[in-house]
Amino acid sequence: MAKTITLDEALNLVQDKDHIVSGMAASEGRRFFERLHEVADRVKSVSVDNCLPLAPFPFMLDKQYADTFTVNSWFYSPDLRKAFAHGNITFIPNQLHFAGVRRMGHKTPDLYVGNATPPDKHGYVSLSLSNVYEKRMIQAAKTVVLEINPNLPRTLGDMEVHESDVDYFVEVDYPAPELPEVPPNEKDEKIGQFIADLIQDGDTIQLGIGGIPNAVANALKDKKDLGVHTEMLTTGFMKLFRAGAITNKKKTLHKGKMVAAFALGTKELYDFIDDNPSLMLLDGNYVNDPCVIGQNDNQVSINTTLEIDLTGQCASESLGTKQFSGTGGQTDTATGAQRAKNGKSFITLYSTANVKNPETGEREPVSKIVPTLKPGAAVSLSRNDVDYVVTEYGAVRLRGTSVKERVELLISIAHPDFRDKLREDAKRIGYLK
C-alpha cells in the first residue's frame, strides 16, 4: 500500500540521472515541481518529461538550474517558450495518441509525479483530470508519487488506480489548476458561425483550446443531439451539455457518453465532471487513435493552425524553426474524423497576424495564408490530410482538390489586401499560369 510522506521526503527520492515524468497540464504534481529546483545542489543530469505545464516552475525557468535539469516536452506552454533560450528545453515530436507509448519505447520513468483524488473506501484514487499517458506511466515507473488533493474532481472511465500500485502519497490542498475561458472576438465568432453552419444535428464533436473553439461552441447551442469524442474536454462542452445541445444519443461509439482523454477548464467544468456518469475519461492511446475516432459516424474535428501554405500544408506548432506549442492531437483527430462515415475536419486560422517588422520595430499585418511555409516550419498536418480550411472570410473544402484548385480556394479566404500578391506568388512558383 502507498505510504504517506512529506514533500521534503518526496524530493529526497530524486537521484542523479533520474528520468522524471510529470502528469499533463492540470494533472502535474504542482507542489513537487514548485520545489524541484531545491535539489539542484545535490543531483546532476536529471531529465523531466512534461506536457503543457501550467505553472512557472523555477527548475525549468531559472537559468541557474539549466545545467542540472533537462526538460523534454510533448507540448510547449508560454513558460516553456520563455525558457527555451536557456538551452535545456527540448521538444518531443509526437502524435498525441502515441506520445506516452513511443516515449516509453525509448526510455521508461524512474519517477512519476502527478496528482489524484484521495483514495475511496476500496483504496482507489481517481487520476481526475488526465489519462493521456498518466496511467501507462504509473504502470511503468520504478517509483510513483501522487499528490493527493481533495479539491480535484473524481472522474470516471479508466481513471482508477489502486493505492497498491502507488509507492508514495503526498497530501496537498490547492485548487485544481484552471484554464480561464478566452472570450471570442469578432473574427472568432465569424469563424465559429461558418463552422456551425456545416455541422448537423447528431454530429460528434472534437474541439481544442482558445477563442476559436470557444466561438464554435457558442455557435452550436441551437444544435440537437450532438455527441462528444474529443481529446480535451473544455468548459465549452459543459455549456453545450447544459444547454441541451449535447445528448450523445446519436453516437455510434460509446453511445450516451462524452469521451475524452483529459479535461482542462474552469472550476465550473470541474464541478460538472465530478462523479458525472455521462463522462468517460479514457486512455489517450485509445481516445485519439484515428481508427477509433473513425468509428463515430458524423465525427467532426476542429483544430487551429499558425500558418498554411497554398497547397494546404499546416504549420500548427512552430514558427519557422521556433517551437511554439506541439502537434497534440491535430493529426489524430483530423485524420480520424475523415475516416468516419460523413466525417469532417476543420482547420481554422485568422487570415492575418500582426508581426514586428525587424527594420522598423513596428507591428504590421502579414498573411497567414502563404505561398510557402517559413523555412524549417514543422508540418503538423500534411496537405494530404486537410479537409476544410476556415478563416473569417469563409470556409473552403480542399479534400480531393488539385494544387491549382486549392490555391484558388485558399486565396478566396485570404485577407483581401493580400490576395493579389498571393496570386502573383502562385504564378511565380508555378502553381498557377
MISEBA-468168 format. One record per residue (C-alpha): residue number from 1; residue in one letter; x, y, z. Coordinates in pm, whole numbers, always signed. Each point is the difference from the previous one (the first is absolute). Layout:
   nr  rest      xx      yy      zz
  NUM     A       X       Y       Z
...
REM end
This chain:
   nr  rest      xx      yy      zz
    1     M      +0      +0      +0
    2     A    +109    +357     -65
    3     K    +184    +170    +282
    4     T     -79    +362     +87
    5     I    +314    +212     +10
    6     T     +85    +369     +21
    7     L     +91    +212    -299
    8     D    +359     +19    +129
    9     E     +14    -379      +5
   10     A    -138     -14    -355
   11     L    +269    +238    -123
   12     N    +264    -215    +169
   13     L    -100    -283    -235
   14     V    +159    +183    -295
   15     Q    +343    -137     -92
   16     D    +271     +73    -258
   17     K    -104     -76    -360
   18     D    -361     -65     +95
   19     H    -260     +17    -274
   20     I    -312    +162    +149
   21     V    -339     +11    -175
   22     S    -262    +258     +97
   23     G    -374     -31     -37
   24     M    -141    +211    -284
   25     A    -131    +354     +55
   26     A    -234      +3    +302
   27     S    +121    -349     +96
   28     E    +354    +112     +83
   29     G    +120     -40    +358
   30     R      +9    +373     +56
   31     R    +152     +14    +348
   32     F    +278    -243     -93
   33     F    +101    +187    -314
   34     E     -23    +338    +173
   35     R    +286    -115    +222
   36     L    +191    -235    -228
   37     H    +271    +264     -53
   38     E     +93     -35    +368
   39     V    +178    -330     -70
   40     A    +227    +156    -265
   41     D    +290     +27    +246
   42     R     +20    -377     +54
   43     V    -103    -161    -334
   44     K    +111     +23    -360
   45     S    -128     -95    -346
   46     V    -368     -29     +93
   47     S    -252      -2    -286
   48     V    -367     +92     +31
   49     D    -266     -87    -258
   50     N    -308    +223     +11
   51     C    -292    +106    -217
   52     L    -161    +345     +10
   53     P    +128     +95    +348
   54     L    -229    +258    +156
   55     A    +226    +163    +261
   56     P    +331    +193     -24
   57     F    +216    -258    +174
   58     P    +350    +129     +88
   59     F    +174    -324    -104
   60     M     -94     +70    -363
   61     L     -12    +382      -3
   62     D    +304    +105    +203
   63     K    +317     -14    -208
   64     Q    +213     -95    +302
   65     Y    -159    -347      -2
   66     A     +49     -67    -371
   67     D    +311    -212     +60
   68     T    -185    -225    +245
   69     F    -337     -51    -170
   70     T     -85     -82    -361
   71     V    -366     +54     -89
   72     N    -152    -214    -275
   73     S    -352    +107     -91
   74     W    -277    -145    -212
   75     F    -172    +341     -18
   76     Y    +150    +342     +77
   77     S    -172    +247    +230
   78     P     +73    +376      +0
   79     D    +242     -59    +289
   80     L    +195    -259    -199
   81     R     +22    +237    -294
   82     K    +155    +260    +230
   83     A    +248    -249    +143
   84     F    +107    -147    -335
   85     A    +294    +239     -25
   86     H    +163    -171    +300
   87     G     +90    -289    -227
   88     N    -138    -277    +220
   89     I    -356      -7    -142
   90     T     -68    -238    -286
   91     F    -310    -127    -180
   92     I    -116    -360     -40
   93     P    -157     -32    -349
   94     N    -313    -207     +33
   95     Q    -357     -65     -87
   96     L    -198      +7    +320
   97     H    -131    -355      -6
   98     F    +356    -129     -32
   99     A    +162    +250    +240
  100     G     +39    -221    +305
  101     V     +28    -328    -190
  102     R    +288    +106    -221
  103     R    +179    +188    +277
  104     M      +1    -312    +215
  105     G    +135    -192    -296
  106     H    +302    +229     +26
  107     K     +35     +32    +379
  108     T    -209     -81    +305
  109     P     -49    +228    +300
  110     D    +196     -36    +319
  111     L    -253    +221    +174
  112     Y    -356     +96     -93
  113     V    -151    +299    +183
  114     G    -362    +103     -50
  115     N    -314     +63    +201
  116     A    -317    -187     +89
  117     T    -305      +4    +221
  118     P     +16    -155    +348
  119     P     -53    -379      +8
  120     D    -357    -119     +25
  121     K    -116    -268    +244
  122     H    +131    -267    -238
  123     G    +346    +154     -21
  124     Y     -37    +150    -348
  125     V    +104    +351     -97
  126     S    -123    +178    -311
  127     L    +262    +160    -227
  128     S    -263    +271     -38
  129     L     +93    +229    -287
  130     S    +218    -197    -243
  131     N     +64    -349    -131
  132     V    +186     +98    -317
  133     Y    +301    -204    +111
  134     E     -13     +19    +381
  135     K    -132    -346     +81
  136     R    +249    -165    -235
  137     M    +286    +192    +160
  138     I    -118    -102    +348
  139     Q      +7    -364    -108
  140     A    +351     +36    -147
  141     A    +174    +227    +252
  142     K    +243    -137    +255
  143     T    -142    +236    +265
  144     V    -341    +170      +1
  145     V     -81    +310    +206
  146     L    -351    +146      -4
  147     E    -104    +326    +160
  148     I    -335     -78    +161
  149     N    -222    +305     -35
  150     P    -358     +14    +134
  151     N     -82    +288    -238
  152     L     +28    -212    -314
  153     P    -312    -133    -173
  154     R     -45    -376     +11
  155     T     -41    -101    -363
  156     L    -116    -331    -143
  157     G     +98    -221    -291
  158     D    +350    -143     +27
  159     M    +135    +232    +267
  160     E     +21    -235    +298
  161     V    +334    -102    +149
  162     H     +21    -216    +311
  163     E    +222    +123    +278
  164     S    +195    -326     -16
  165     D    +134    +122    -337
  166     V    +124    +326    +156
  167     D    +318     +25    +203
  168     Y     -56    +332    +177
  169     F    -277    +249     +67
  170     V     +68    +363     +84
  171     E    -300    +178    +150
  172     V     -61    +344    -153
  173     D    -282    +252      -6
  174     Y     -12    +245    -291
  175     P    -272     +90    -253
  176     A     -15    -214    -313
  177     P    +205    +186    -265
  178     E    -231    +189    -233
  179     L     +14    +124    -359
  180     P    -198    +325     -22
  181     E    -245     +31    -286
  182     V    +123    +212    -290
  183     P    -288    +226    -107
  184     P     -58     -24    -376
  185     N     +71    +312    -206
  186     E    -176    +106    -319
  187     K    +226    -214    -221
  188     D     -55    -302    +225
  189     E    -374     +43     -21
  190     K      +4     +18    -381
  191     I    +212    -313     -22
  192     G    -218    -174    +258
  193     Q    -314     +74    -198
  194     F    +151    -122    -330
  195     I     +77    -331    +170
  196     A    -334     -25    +182
  197     D    -178     +37    -333
  198     L    +174    -317    -119
  199     I     -72    -206    +312
  200     Q    -317    -206      +7
  201     D    -223    -111    +287
  202     G    +135    -330    +133
  203     D    +365     +63     -94
  204     T    +275    -100    +244
  205     I    +242    +283     +81
  206     Q    +366     +51     +90
  207     L    +118    +344    +109
  208     G    +328    +145    +126
  209     I    +128    +303    +191
  210     G     -56    +370     -63
  211     G    -232    +269    -126
  212     I     -94    -172    -326
  213     P    -107    -331    +162
  214     N    -193    +198    +262
  215     A    -175    +192    -278
  216     V     -88    -327    -172
  217     A    -151    -131    +323
  218     N    -206    +318     +38
  219     A    -126     -34    -357
  220     L    -116    -360     +57
  221     K    -244     +69    +282
  222     D    -306     -42    -221
  223     K    +111    -337    -139
  224     K    -163    -323    +114
  225     D    +135    -336    +114
  226     L    +367     +83     -41
  227     G    +255    -252    +126
  228     V    +348     +44    +142
  229     H    +314    -196     -83
  230     T    +291    +233     +65
  231     E    +352      -6    +137
  232     M     -72    +303    +225
  233     L    -322     +62    +188
  234     T     -49    +376     +34
  235     T    -237    +236    +177
  236     G    -168     +53    -338
  237     F    -114    -362      -8
  238     M    -145     +36    +349
  239     K    -201    +301    -113
  240     L    -130    -184    -307
  241     F    -106    -293    +217
  242     R    -187    +226    +239
  243     A    -163    +179    -294
  244     G    -138    -333    -120
  245     A    +201      -4    -324
  246     I    +210    -300    +109
  247     T    -184    -323     +76
  248     N    +237    -262    -152
  249     K    -309    -194    -109
  250     K    +102     -23    -367
  251     K    +357    -119     +56
  252     T    +102    -330    -156
  253     L    +286     -55    +248
  254     H     -58     +32    +376
  255     K    -358    +112     -54
  256     G    -131    +219    +279
  257     K    +349     +93    +124
  258     M    +234    +294     -49
  259     V    +346    -142     -65
  260     A    +328    +187     +58
  261     A    +361     -62    +103
  262     F     +40    +304    +225
  263     A    -196    +295    +136
  264     L    +122    +356     +40
  265     G    -209    +307     +68
  266     T    -175    +189    +276
  267     K    -114    -102    +347
  268     E    -351     -13    -143
  269     L    +118    -273    -238
  270     Y    +166    -192    +282
  271     D    -316     +14    +210
  272     F    -193    -130    -300
  273     I    +224    -300     -66
  274     D     +31    -104    +365
  275     D    -159    -347     +32
  276     N    -185     +62    -328
  277     P     -98    -333    -160
  278     S     -66    +167    -338
  279     L    +377     +49     -42
  280     M    +275    -255     -67
  281     L    +366    +104     +20
  282     L    +190    -279    -174
  283     D    +358     -82     -98
  284     G    +129    +254    -254
  285     N    +151    -279    -211
  286     Y    -358    -121     -52
  287     V    -196    +326     -10
  288     N    +225    +163    -260
  289     D     +65    -303    -216
  290     P    -127    +103    -347
  291     C    -139    -350     -49
  292     V    -208     +41    +316
  293     I    -108    +356     -83
  294     G    -113    -119    -343
  295     Q    -251    -238    +159
  296     N    -215    +301     +90
  297     D    -231     +73    -292
  298     N     -20    +373     -73
  299     Q    +316     +78    +198
  300     V    +111    +364     -23
  301     S    +352    +118     +86
  302     I     +76    +370     +57
  303     N    +361    +117     +43
  304     T    +206    +314     -54
  305     T    +321     +70    -189
  306     L    +262    +275      +6
  307     E     +66      +9    -374
  308     I    -114    -183    -312
  309     D    +163      -2    -342
  310     L    -185     +16    -330
  311     T     +10    -377     -42
  312     G    -157     -61    +343
  313     Q    +300     -86    +218
  314     C     -75    +105    +359
  315     A    +272    +126    +234
  316     S    -194     -15    +325
  317     E    +274     -31    +261
  318     S    +303    +201    -111
  319     L     +88    +339    -144
  320     G    +276     -97    -236
  321     T    +247    -196    +211
  322     K    -130    +146    +328
  323     Q    -220    -247    +188
  324     F    -319    +174    +114
  325     S    -229    -273    +135
  326     G     -30    -359    -120
  327     T    -165    -232    -248
  328     G    -236    -117    +271
  329     G    -290    -191    -144
  330     Q     -40    +199    -320
  331     T    +110    -277    -235
  332     D    -179    -264    +208
  333     T    -335    +174      -3
  334     A     +14    +144    -352
  335     T     +80    -333    -162
  336     G    -231    -187    +237
  337     A    -297    +222     -88
  338     Q     +60     -54    -369
  339     R      -4    -377     +52
  340     A    -350     +33    +143
  341     K    -318     -41    -202
  342     N    -104    +356     -93
  343     G    +291    +135    +208
  344     K    +144    +349     -36
  345     S    +323    +165    +111
  346     F     +47    +375     +38
  347     I    +325    +195     +22
  348     T     -54    +358    +115
  349     L    +216    +311      +5
  350     Y     -24    +376     -23
  351     S     +87    +129    -345
  352     T    +272    +228    +140
  353     A    +234     +46    +296
  354     N    +168    +315    +127
  355     V    +375     -62     -16
  356     K    +285    +231    +102
  357     N    +195    +137    -296
  358     P    +370     -62     +82
  359     E    +100    +324    -176
  360     T    -255    +243    +143
  361     G     -91    -179    +323
  362     E    -367     +66     -78
  363     R    -262    -271     -14
  364     E    -146     -54    -346
  365     P    -267    -236    -133
  366     V    +126    -303    -192
  367     S    -200    -273    -170
  368     K     -23    -334    +179
  369     I     -85    -161    -332
  370     V    +340      -4    -169
  371     P    +160    -120    -323
  372     T    +244    -218    +195
  373     L     +43     -65    +370
  374     K    +279    +170    +192
  375     P    +333    -185     -36
  376     G     +22    -280    +254
  377     A    -370      +6     +92
  378     A    -136    -330    +130
  379     V    -288    -129    -211
  380     S    -250    -112    +262
  381     L    -269    -102    -247
  382     S     +96    -116    -347
  383     R    -171    +157    -299
  384     N    -121    -353     -76
  385     D    -204      +3    +323
  386     V    -160    +346     -13
  387     D    -376     +19     -49
  388     Y    -170    +336     +74
  389     V    +199    +318     +61
  390     V    -179    +293    +164
  391     T     +93    +365     +52
  392     E    -216    +299     +85
  393     Y     -55     +30    -378
  394     G    -160    -338     -53
  395     A     +33    -378      -6
  396     V    +142    -201    -290
  397     R     +38    -374     -44
  398     L    +334    -126    -129
  399     R     -76    -371     +21
  400     G     +52    -155    -343
  401     T    +115    +321    -169
  402     S    +304     +55    -222
  403     V    +277    +242     +94
  404     K    -137    +253    -249
  405     E    -352     -31    +140
  406     R    +107     +33    +361
  407     V    +218    +302     -77
  408     E    -307    +176    -136
  409     L    -212    -109    +296
  410     L    +252    +114    +261
  411     I     +54    +334    -169
  412     S    -377     +53     +13
  413     I      +5     -10    +384
  414     A    +324    +196     +43
  415     H     -16    +363    +114
  416     P     -98    +214    -303
  417     D    +313    +212     +41
  418     F    +220    -302     -72
  419     R    -193    -185    -270
  420     D    +168    +166    -299
  421     K    +347     -62    +140
  422     L     -84    -362     +78
  423     R    -117     -47    -358
  424     E    +322    +153    -132
  425     D    +205    -227    +223
  426     A    -202    -304    -109
  427     K     +80     +82    -363
  428     R    +367     +56     +77
  429     I     +25    -337    +173
  430     G    -188    -170    -280
  431     Y    -323     -91    +178
  432     L    -201    +226    -234
  433     K     +56    +118    -357
REM end
